[in-house]
Structures are given as C-alpha cells and as structure tokens.
Amino acid sequence: MASVGSNILEVAPDASLQKSRTWDEGVSSNFSNTPVKEIFMGRKVVIFGVPGAFTGICSKAHVPSYKNNIDKFKAKGVDSVICVSVNDPYVMHGWAEKLGVKEEIEFYGDFDGSFNRSLGLDKDLTEALLGPRSQRWSAYVVDGKIKVLNVDKNPNEFKVSGGDVILDQI
C-alpha cells in the first residue's frame, strides 16, 4: 500500500486516469488516457478518492469540502485539486457539472480501478451494490512523492479525508 514517502510514479508507474469529458470529447481525443506522471511530475497536487460519483457523502460533503477551500489550497501553492473515483470519465464529467465544480476541481475516472489498486486504496463494496471501488482518502503529493495520506477506515465515514483536514496538513 502507498504510504507517506511513497512515490506514486514508482508505485503506479504504468497507471493512467481518464480526465472527465463528454462522449464527443472522448471520441475527438481518441479516448485518451492521462499518465500519472503528467498529473504529478513537477507539481503540487491535492488528490482525493471517493467510493462513487453521485453518492451521498461524496456529493454532499466530500467534494464540497474541497470546493469551499479551493482558494486556500491555491494560496498554499497547490497546482491542482483532483477528485478520482472508480467511474468512467463521462460519469465524472456529469457529476462535476451537477456539483458546479468543473472549473475548480479536476475530475478523473479510474474506470477499472487499477490506479486505486496499485496504491492499495481499493475496496470491495459489493455489499453496497457498488462492486470494486476506492476507499475514501486524500493525499498531498509533491513531484510524485506522497507527503500526506489520509484514509477513512470505512467508506461511510468522512473523518480524515476532507478538504479542511488536509489543508491544515500542508
């Protein structure tokens, strides 16, 4: 499992994510993926993982905790705030649009869960009818190195992975 001090570029060297987009944008980009090195190399990134787009805690608390602090993250030198979920990029686009956060937060789909699995942050939520998903987590990553990592013990909890918590840790 990834931990503080781990380098995402080493833990998940071949991983890629799918930037949120419409279907037409997917077609015109030839359904491109974004390698993690493009997301993290030479950058300061706050990334948070959620179990599922359009779900309760994720929509009502987790994403808003980052939206409400976006200016504070930027003031601390954060280049990007990213939300990742085991969903396709089209669902992520619709969700970002519905939440009104497309300009503030970058949304990426981890359509097959391979990114979360490579970090050891995957979770089987079959009992909740979601199947393989992500744990609820957040990280502050500088040039690929994890400086802060917070993982809630249960996806129904929202105690340590919120924007307010990680903002104080940067």
N, C-alpha and C positions, 0 to 999 in steps of 0.2 A: 504494500500500500504506500502511496505517496505520503510524505510527511514533510515537516518543516526542514528545509535544507535540500530536499529533493529537487532535481532539475526536471521539469516537465519535458524538456526537449530530449532528455535521456530516458526517462521513464516511459514516454509515449512517442518515440522518435518518428514513427510512421503514421501517427494519428492525424486525422483531419476532421474538420467540422464543416457544416453547411450553413453559410450565412442566410439568415431569414430572407425570403423573397417570394414573389408571386410565381405562379406556374410559368407565365410568359417570360419572366426574368430568368427562371431556371432553364427554359428552352434556349433563350438567347445566349446564356453563359455556358451552354453545353453541359448543364447540370454539374458545374464545377464545385470542387471542394476547396476549403481553405486549410492548408497545412498548419499545424500548431506552431511551427517556427515563425510563420508570418504573423501570427497573433501575439506571440510572446517575445520573440527575439528583439532585444534592444528597447524594450518597452516596459512601462509600469502598468500592470493590469490588475484590476479587482474583478474576479470571476466568481460567480455563484451558480451552483447547480440546484435544480429543483426536480422533484419527482415527476411533475407533469404540467404541461400547459393547460390553462383554463381550469385548473383545480383550485379548491377553496383557499387554503393557506397561501399557496403560491401567488394567486391573483389578488387576494385581499390584504396580505401582509408582507410577503417576502419581496416581491418586485417593488411595491410602493416604498419599502424601507430603503431601497437604493435610489429610486426616483427622487424621493424627498431630500436626499443627501448629495445629489449629483454635483452641485456647486462646491460643496465641501471636499469631495473627492478630487475635483479638478484643482482646487486651491492647494491640495497636498501633492500635486504633481502627477496624479494618476492620468495616464493617457487614455484608457478605455475602461468602462464598466461593462461587463459581459454577463449575460444570462445564458446558461446552457441547459438543455433538457433532452431526454431521450424521446424526441419527436422529430418529425420531418421539418424541413425548412419552411414549408408552406403553412403548417400549423403555427410555427413560431412567428411567422410574419403576421398572420391573422390575430394572434394573441397580443403581440406588441402593438398592433394597430388598435385593437379593442381597449387596451390599457392606456393608450395615448403616450407611449414612451419610446417610439421609434427613433426619435432624434436624440434622446438622452442615453439610452442603453442599447448596446449591440446584442442582438439575439442570434443564437446559433443552435441548430439542431444537431444532435448526436444520434442520427437516425437508427443506428443499430446498437447503440450503447457501448461501442468499442473504446471511445475516449474515456468514459467513466470507468469501464472495466480495467483499462490499462493503469488508471490511477488507484484502483481498488476502492472506488467510490460508488460502485454499482450496488443495487439492492433488488431482490426479487419481491415484487409487490403483487404477485399473482392473487393472493388472498383478497386484495383490494380491487381486483379485476383490472389491474394496470400492467401486469407482466413484468419483465425485466426493466428496471428503471434506474434512476440515480438516487443516491441519498440526498438529503438536504445539507448543503455545505457551502462554504465560502473560502476564498483564498486571496491573498495578496501576493502577486508574482512579479518579480523584478528580473528582467532579462532571462526569463525561463526558470529562475530559482524561486521556490516557494518560501516566502518569508513568514507568512501567517497561514494557518489552515484551521478552520473550524468545521466540525461535523456534528450535526444534531444526532442524538442517539436513536431517535425514531422519526420517520418522515412526518408523523403527525405533530411533532414538536417544532417549535420555532423559538429556540432559546439562544443559540450561539452563532447562527449563520446569517443574521440580519445585517443590514447596512449600518445601523448605529453601532453595533458591536465591532465590526471590522474597521470602521472609520477611526475608532479610538485606538486601534492596534497598529495603525500605520504611523 
